[in-house]
Amino acid sequence: MSAVVVVGGGIAGLVAAARVAAAGVEVTLLERSERLGGNVRTIPFAGRSLDVGAEMMITAQPAAVELCAELGLADDLVTPVVAPAHVAVRGRLRPLPDGLMSGLPGGVGDLLRSRILTPIGALRAGVDLVVPSRAREGDVAIGAIIRDRLGAQVLERLVDPLLGGIHGSRCDDLSAQALTPQALTALARGRGLVRGLRAAARTTEGPTFATLRHGLGTLTAALAETLVAAGADVRLSVSATTVRPGAGGAVSVLTEDGAELHADGCVVATPAPAAGRMLAAASPVAAAELAGVHYSSAAVVALAYPLQALDGLPVGSGFVTAGDERGVVRACTWSSAKWRHLAGEPALLKAFVGRAGTQAAGDGELVEMIHADLARVLRLRARPVEARVERFAPAIPQYAVGHLARVARIEEALPDCIELAGAAYRGVGIPACVRSGQAAADRVLQRLGRPARAAIRG
């Protein structure tokens, strides 16, 4: 019987393992921590189940929503309340302009009305509408495109808080080719960035995001349950140290406790630096490239406040912080307002701390710093009645300029019996990780001459 080892129990590793197991292949899953799910982390907080890592899925990328249906979770899918988001600029909340698309408003009028930019900043953004654009050769930083076409204020007060915040870095350090290829295509049309993006925009019906009523932890739990039901060997608190080709196209996986597993294939679904260390013997070239994928660290602080403390908040789902704002909060989600299933007393907020770099403050000190920031911006009239700090390190892989070329070099240097999956390669969101795990599993199955099943369960 064929056997496959999957290293890493985050979303990508769980999907890869479940898909291989569903095809009738023996699977061993190794996870170095005491829990599965990676950066999906659902905790009990203030009487509710709260996601403090990844919290939602993009519905336009259907892989994750389809996976939920395969696992019998379709009835638990919920969508956020339609409400505006805000930007904290000069200590005040400003609603994001209508028609915002990829961090870019539809015109100078929207920007002026929003008061996010100064009049000079809004007029500078309007230059994009009258100056022809041209195609960019090769990869380039997202920040360079925005600054060139729309000016520094749009970058610092709109695009960096939104797109940079999602990816845990500043847009001056992020690859347009990997993260916003539509911007490069828009420039090549010659009519400016905003017009080019709008010309290519597709009208979609229905909600943009979804989550699960009891948290995304129910998705990882369902995947784990499916694995166990299929007879997979799931081992927690087991660290793989070396993955290398064996005789006859096989693969050997060595663990920290000295054990050696032999298999017909292996999927490594860990953060890139850990994958590089495991693969140093199998492919020094791939290992060196993997070591060059850097990560941000992050902290998420969940806070519960009495409902009346938030009476003065504007209608909305939360805010992001402009790059020139003081304080440690980079974004804040008003969870109780954003999700109907989280409504109630007390009200729940989540604050996201920092971009690159680890917060050195202890948990208690960090909660005080966050509360001070929120009290200033939201005019809070009470202290939190409950707080919880969750730290993620590594958190988000940084897609630097040239990222996709790096990924191609990594994949070319890998032995045929080893596949990679996860957020470090072609997308950081839940749907991208699901697709990555599925693709890695299918490549392994193809090599073994085994067809992939259409669904993990059923």
C-alpha positions in Angstrom: 0.0 0.0 0.0 1.3 3.5 -0.8 2.2 5.8 2.0 2.6 9.6 2.3 3.9 11.8 5.1 2.6 15.3 5.5 4.6 17.6 7.7 2.6 20.5 9.2 -0.9 20.6 10.5 -2.1 24.0 9.4 -4.9 24.4 6.8 -2.7 23.5 3.8 -1.3 20.4 5.5 -4.7 19.2 6.8 -6.2 19.6 3.3 -3.3 17.8 1.6 -3.5 14.9 4.1 -7.3 14.6 3.9 -7.2 14.6 0.1 -4.5 11.9 0.0 -6.3 9.8 2.6 -9.6 10.1 0.7 -7.8 8.5 -2.3 -7.1 5.4 -0.2 -3.4 6.2 0.5 -1.9 5.6 4.0 -1.2 9.0 5.6 0.9 10.1 8.5 0.6 13.7 9.6 3.3 15.3 11.8 2.6 18.5 13.7 5.2 20.0 16.0 2.7 21.8 18.3 0.1 20.5 20.5 -2.8 21.5 18.3 -3.8 21.5 14.6 -4.9 24.5 12.6 -1.8 26.7 12.4 -2.8 30.3 12.3 -6.5 29.3 12.5 -7.2 29.7 16.2 -10.7 29.8 17.7 -10.9 30.5 21.5 -13.8 30.8 24.0 -14.0 34.5 24.9 -16.7 36.4 26.8 -19.1 33.5 26.3 -18.6 33.2 22.5 -16.3 31.4 20.1 -14.0 34.0 18.7 -11.4 33.7 15.9 -8.2 35.4 17.0 -6.2 34.3 13.9 -7.7 34.0 10.4 -11.4 35.0 10.7 -13.0 34.8 7.3 -12.8 33.5 3.7 -13.0 35.3 0.4 -16.0 34.0 -1.4 -14.8 35.0 -4.8 -12.1 32.4 -4.4 -14.4 29.4 -3.8 -12.0 26.7 -2.7 -12.6 27.2 1.0 -16.4 27.6 0.8 -16.6 24.5 -1.4 -14.5 22.6 1.2 -16.9 23.6 3.9 -19.7 22.1 1.8 -17.7 18.9 1.3 -17.3 18.6 5.1 -21.0 19.2 5.9 -20.5 22.7 7.2 -22.4 24.7 4.5 -25.3 25.4 6.9 -22.8 27.0 9.4 -21.5 29.6 6.9 -22.4 33.2 7.8 -21.6 36.5 6.2 -20.7 39.8 7.8 -23.1 42.7 8.3 -22.8 45.2 5.4 -21.3 48.3 7.1 -18.6 50.8 6.2 -15.0 50.5 7.4 -13.0 53.5 8.5 -9.5 54.9 8.5 -8.0 56.5 11.6 -6.4 59.7 10.3 -5.1 62.5 12.6 -6.8 60.8 15.6 -10.2 60.7 13.9 -12.2 58.1 12.1 -12.9 58.7 8.5 -15.2 56.4 6.4 -13.6 54.7 3.5 -14.9 56.2 0.2 -17.7 54.5 -1.6 -16.6 52.4 -4.6 -13.3 51.5 -2.9 -11.5 48.9 -5.0 -8.2 47.4 -4.1 -7.6 50.4 -1.9 -8.3 52.8 -4.7 -11.3 55.1 -4.8 -13.2 56.0 -7.9 -12.1 59.6 -8.3 -10.9 62.8 -6.7 -14.4 63.7 -5.5 -14.7 60.6 -3.4 -11.3 61.4 -1.8 -12.2 65.0 -1.0 -15.5 64.0 0.5 -13.9 61.3 2.6 -11.5 63.9 4.2 -8.9 61.1 4.5 -6.6 63.1 2.3 -5.8 66.7 2.3 -7.1 68.7 -0.7 -3.5 68.7 -2.1 -3.3 65.0 -1.6 -6.6 64.4 -3.4 -5.5 66.6 -6.3 -2.2 64.7 -6.6 -4.2 61.5 -6.8 -6.2 63.0 -9.7 -3.0 63.1 -11.8 -3.5 59.4 -12.5 -6.7 60.3 -14.5 -4.9 62.6 -17.0 -1.4 61.2 -17.3 -1.1 58.0 -19.5 0.4 54.9 -17.9 2.7 52.3 -19.3 3.5 48.7 -18.8 6.1 47.9 -16.1 8.9 45.4 -16.9 9.3 42.6 -14.5 8.3 42.8 -10.9 8.0 46.0 -8.8 6.9 47.1 -5.4 3.2 47.9 -4.9 4.3 51.1 -3.0 6.3 52.3 -6.0 3.2 52.0 -8.3 0.9 53.8 -5.9 3.3 56.6 -5.1 4.1 57.2 -8.8 0.5 57.2 -10.0 -1.5 58.5 -7.0 0.9 60.1 -4.6 2.3 59.4 -1.1 -0.9 60.2 0.8 -3.0 57.6 -1.0 -0.3 55.1 -0.2 0.1 56.0 3.4 -3.5 56.6 4.3 -5.4 54.1 2.1 -3.4 51.4 0.4 -0.8 50.7 3.1 -3.3 50.4 5.9 -5.5 48.1 3.8 -3.3 46.0 1.7 -0.1 46.4 3.7 -2.0 45.6 6.9 -3.4 42.4 5.4 0.1 41.2 4.5 1.9 42.4 7.6 4.3 44.8 5.9 4.5 48.1 4.0 3.6 48.1 0.4 7.1 49.4 -0.5 8.3 45.9 0.4 5.6 43.9 -1.3 5.6 42.4 -4.8 3.0 43.7 -7.3 3.5 40.6 -9.5 2.6 38.3 -6.6 -0.1 40.3 -4.8 -1.7 42.8 -7.3 -1.0 41.5 -10.8 -4.2 43.3 -11.8 -2.4 46.6 -11.1 0.3 45.8 -13.6 -2.3 44.8 -16.2 -4.1 48.1 -15.6 -1.0 50.1 -16.1 -0.3 48.3 -19.4 -3.7 49.5 -20.8 -2.3 53.1 -20.8 -5.3 54.9 -19.3 -4.0 55.2 -15.7 -4.2 52.9 -12.7 -7.7 53.6 -11.5 -9.3 53.6 -14.9 -7.4 50.4 -15.8 -8.6 48.7 -12.7 -12.2 49.7 -13.1 -12.2 48.6 -16.7 -11.1 45.1 -15.6 -13.3 44.9 -12.6 -15.9 42.1 -12.5 -19.3 42.7 -10.9 -20.0 40.0 -8.4 -23.2 39.3 -6.6 -23.5 38.3 -3.0 -21.3 38.8 0.0 -17.5 39.1 -0.4 -16.6 37.3 2.8 -17.9 34.4 4.9 -16.9 32.6 8.1 -18.3 29.7 10.2 -20.8 30.4 13.0 -18.7 28.7 15.6 -15.4 29.9 14.3 -13.0 28.6 11.7 -11.7 26.1 14.2 -14.7 24.0 13.3 -13.2 23.7 9.8 -9.8 22.4 11.1 -11.7 20.1 13.5 -13.8 18.7 10.7 -10.6 18.0 8.6 -9.0 16.3 11.6 -12.1 14.2 12.1 -12.1 13.2 8.5 -8.4 12.2 8.7 -9.0 10.0 11.8 -12.0 8.4 10.1 -9.9 7.6 7.1 -7.3 5.8 9.3 -4.6 8.5 9.1 -1.9 8.5 11.8 -2.0 12.1 13.3 0.9 12.8 15.6 1.0 16.0 17.6 4.1 17.4 19.4 6.3 15.7 16.8 8.9 17.8 15.0 10.4 16.6 11.7 14.0 17.6 11.3 15.0 16.1 7.9 13.2 15.2 4.7 15.3 13.6 2.0 15.0 11.3 -1.0 15.5 7.6 -0.3 16.1 4.6 -2.6 13.9 3.9 -5.6 12.1 7.3 -5.5 11.0 6.9 -1.9 11.4 9.6 0.8 12.7 9.4 4.4 11.4 11.7 7.2 13.5 12.0 10.3 12.0 13.3 13.5 13.5 15.1 16.5 13.1 12.0 18.7 15.2 9.9 16.3 12.5 8.1 14.5 12.6 7.6 10.7 9.5 7.3 8.5 9.7 5.8 5.0 7.1 6.8 2.5 6.4 7.1 -1.3 5.9 10.8 -1.1 6.0 13.8 1.3 4.2 17.1 1.5 6.0 19.8 3.6 3.4 22.3 4.7 5.4 24.3 7.3 6.5 27.9 7.3 9.2 28.4 4.6 12.3 28.7 7.0 11.4 25.5 8.8 10.9 23.8 5.4 14.3 25.0 4.3 16.0 23.5 7.3 14.3 20.1 6.7 15.3 20.1 3.0 18.9 21.2 3.5 20.2 17.7 2.6 17.6 17.0 -0.1 18.1 20.3 -2.0 20.6 23.0 -0.8 19.3 25.3 -3.6 15.7 25.0 -2.5 16.7 25.3 1.2 18.6 28.5 0.6 15.7 30.1 -1.3 13.2 29.0 1.4 15.4 30.7 4.0 15.0 33.9 2.1 11.2 34.0 2.6 10.8 36.3 5.7 7.8 36.5 8.0 6.2 39.2 10.1 5.1 38.5 13.7 1.8 39.6 15.0 -0.3 39.9 18.1 -4.1 39.9 18.3 -5.7 41.4 21.3 -9.4 40.5 22.0 -11.2 42.9 24.3 -14.7 42.8 25.8 -16.3 46.2 26.7 -19.7 47.0 28.2 -22.1 47.7 25.4 -22.8 51.3 26.6 -19.1 52.1 26.3 -19.4 51.9 22.5 -22.5 53.9 22.2 -20.6 56.7 20.4 -19.1 54.5 17.7 -20.2 55.3 14.1 -22.0 52.6 12.1 -19.2 50.3 10.8 -17.2 47.2 11.1 -13.9 48.6 12.3 -11.0 50.7 11.2 -7.4 50.6 9.9 -4.7 53.0 10.9 -3.0 55.4 8.5 0.7 54.9 8.4 1.6 58.3 10.0 -0.6 57.7 13.0 1.0 57.1 16.5 0.2 54.1 18.6 0.5 50.4 18.3 -2.9 49.5 16.8 -2.7 48.8 13.1 -6.4 47.7 12.7 -9.4 47.1 14.9 -12.4 44.9 14.1 -15.7 45.6 15.9 -16.5 41.9 16.0 -19.9 42.2 17.7 -21.0 44.7 15.0 -19.4 42.9 12.1 -20.8 39.4 12.8 -24.4 38.9 13.9 -23.5 35.6 15.7 -21.1 37.6 17.9 -23.5 40.3 19.0 -24.4 40.6 22.6 -23.2 41.8 26.0 -20.3 42.5 26.4 -19.3 43.9 23.0 -16.3 42.3 21.4 -13.4 44.1 19.7 -10.2 42.7 18.2 -7.0 44.8 17.8 -4.2 43.9 15.5 -0.7 44.9 16.6 2.3 45.9 14.5 3.5 44.9 11.1 7.0 43.5 10.9 8.7 42.8 14.2 7.7 41.2 17.5 5.9 43.2 20.2 8.3 43.1 23.1 5.7 44.1 25.7 4.2 41.6 28.0 0.6 40.7 27.8 -0.7 43.0 30.5 1.4 45.9 29.2 0.2 45.3 25.7 -3.5 45.3 26.7 -2.9 48.7 28.4 -1.3 50.1 25.3 -4.1 48.8 23.1 -6.8 50.2 25.4 -5.1 53.6 25.5 -5.0 53.7 21.7 -8.7 52.6 21.4 -9.8 55.0 24.1 -8.2 57.9 22.2 -9.6 56.9 18.7 -13.0 55.5 19.7 -13.6 57.9 22.7 -14.2 54.9 25.0 -15.8 55.6 28.3 -15.0 52.4 30.2 -12.2 49.8 30.6 -12.4 46.3 29.1 -14.0 43.7 31.3 -12.0 40.9 29.7 -8.9 40.7 27.5 -6.9 38.0 25.8 -3.6 38.3 23.9 -2.7 35.8 21.2 0.7 36.0 19.5 1.7 34.6 16.1 5.4 34.1 15.2 5.9 33.4 12.4 2.6 35.0 11.2 2.5 36.2 7.6 5.1 35.4 4.9 6.4 38.5 3.2 6.0 38.4 -0.6 9.0 40.6 -1.5 9.7 41.9 -5.0 10.7 38.8 -7.1 8.7 36.4 -4.9 7.1 34.4 -7.7 10.5 33.9 -9.4 11.8 32.7 -6.0 9.0 30.2 -5.8 9.7 28.9 -9.3 13.3 28.3 -8.4 12.3 26.5 -5.2 9.9 24.2 -7.1 12.4 23.5 -9.8 15.1 22.4 -7.3 12.8 20.0 -5.3 13.2 16.3 -5.7 10.1 14.7 -7.4 9.1 12.8 -4.2 8.7 16.1 -2.2 6.0 18.7 -2.5 5.5 22.0 -0.7 2.2 23.6 0.4 1.1 26.6 2.5 0.9 30.3 2.7 4.5 31.0 1.7 4.1 30.4 -2.0 1.0 31.6 -3.9 -1.4 33.3 -1.5 -1.8 33.8 2.2 -5.6 33.6 2.7 -7.6 30.5 3.7 -8.8 29.8 0.1 -5.2 30.1 -1.2 -4.0 27.6 1.5 -6.8 25.2 0.6 -5.9 25.3 -3.1 -2.2 24.9 -2.2 -2.9 21.8 -0.1 -5.2 20.4 -2.8 -2.6 20.9 -5.6 0.2 19.4 -3.5 -1.9 16.3 -2.8 -2.9 15.9 -6.4 0.7 16.0 -7.6 1.6 13.3 -5.0 -1.3 11.2 -6.1 -0.5 11.6 -9.8 3.1 10.5 -9.1 1.7 7.4 -7.3 -0.8 6.7 -10.2 -3.8 7.3 -7.9 -6.7 9.5 -9.0 -7.8 12.3 -6.6 -11.3 12.0 -5.3 -13.7 14.8 -6.2 -14.5 15.4 -2.5 -12.7 14.7 0.8 -15.8 13.4 2.4 -18.8 11.7 0.8 
